[in-house]
Amino acid sequence: MMAFVALVILGVAEAGAQNVRFEEWFTGGTLRVNCLREGSAQGDTVWVERWYDRQAAWHGSRTQLIDPFDNGDYRVVMRDAETGRELFSRGYSNLFREYKDTPEGRNESKRFEETLLVPMPKGKVLIAFQKRDKDMKLYDQTVVVYEGVESGKWKVESGELATKFDVAFVMQGFDGVGEEEYQKVCERMRGVLFGKEPFKSHREDFNLYFVKGDAGVEYNTFGADRYAMTFKVWQLHDVLGTTPCDHIIIVLNNEKYGGGAIYNFYSVTSLHKMAENVLPHELGHGIGGLADEYVDEDLSYADLHRTQYEPLEPNITNLVDFPSKWQSLLPAGTLVPTPDAEVPRTENGPLGAYEGAGYSSKDVYRPAMHCMMRDYAPFCPVCRQRLEEVIKMYTR
C-alpha cells in the first residue's frame, strides 16, 4: 500500500499523448486501484482506499493508451507528475450512476466500491478521477499522487496479452460442481461469447480465462428482479487475482433469467436458456458502452436521455447533435425522424432514426427497427461498428 495525497489542480496542461511509448513510462506490470465513491444525486466524492501491485503483466494494449471514445460517466487519467503529460486514460461507468436516479438515491447517501486497473508507472504520476459536469464535460473530481513501487515479478499468461482482448469469466456458484459438468458450462460460455457477430469474426483476437469464485452477485438490484449485479467489486477482483482481464464476465450457476452490465466494469449472465442472447446484449453495454434501445417508461431513469445534451452512448440520439452520431451513414433522402417499417425481428431493417429508445417512447431515437440492444435481433451496423472499434483498440 502506498500513501497518496488529494490535490486540487486547475489548468493542468494537456500534452499530446497519442505517441506515448509504453516502455518509456511503464514497467509492464499492473496497478490495481481500489476506490470508494460515496454520495447521492445531491453530489458525491471519490477517494483511493488502497493501491496494489497486482503482480501481473499489463494485459491491455501497449499502443492505444489514450481512450479514443467520449463515453462513460467517469474517466481515470494518468499524467506525468512533472509535466502534466497524459499517459493513459479509460472511460467507465458504475452502479452509483444508476443508484442516484432511484428514489432512494435522490437524497440518501450510499457508498460504492470501484476497482480500476491501470499500467504500472515507472515513477511519480498524477492519477485523476474525472466525472462529468452539468454540461457533460469531464473534469478532475479528485487527483492523487502515486509515487511508484519497486518492480516486482508477475505471472505472464499464455497468449500475447497486449494484442489480445483478454476476457476473464468468474464462475459463481460452481465450487461443488463436478469437473465434467463444469467444463461443459465453460464450453457453453465460449460458444455464447462467439456465437454472434461481431464477436464471432474476432474469435482469434480473444484470450479466455475461467476462474471459480464468489463475485457477490445477487438478483433484484435496485428493485428490478432480473437485474443481477454485484456491489462487492473489491471481492470480485480478489477472486480474479492476477488473471488478465480487459473485461470481466460473471456467470451465475442459476437458471433464473437475468443479468446486467456496467461499461468497462463487468457483465453478468445466468445459465438461463436465453443466455445466448442475454450475454451479447450485456456485452453491448459492458464492452461497447451501448445504450438500451427498448422502451420502459416505468423505470425511474426513463427520461435519462431527454435532455438538452446529446447522449454519450453511440447508438441513441435525441437529435441535439445528430451529425456526431450515425447521420453520415444514412442513405440519401432518409427522413429524420424515420417512420417505422415492418421488418422481421431477425433483420435490422434500413438505417434511420426511429423513435423509441433509451427507455423513452418519445424524443429519443435508435438506428434500426430491430437490434440486439432492443429485442435480441442481430447487432445493427451502428452498434456493430462501435464494438469493432473497441475490439480493435484492445488488439493493436
Helices and strands as residue ranges (DSSP letters): E 6-7, H 22-25, E 26-40, E 43-57, E 74-80, E 86-92, H 95-99, G 104-106, E 110-121, E 125-132, E 138-146, G 161-163, E 165-172, H 179-193, G 200-205, E 206-212, E 217-218, G 221-223, E 229-230, H 233-240, E 247-252, E 259-262, E 266-269, H 275-286, G 322-324, G 327-329, E 354-357, E 360-366, H 372-375, H 381-394
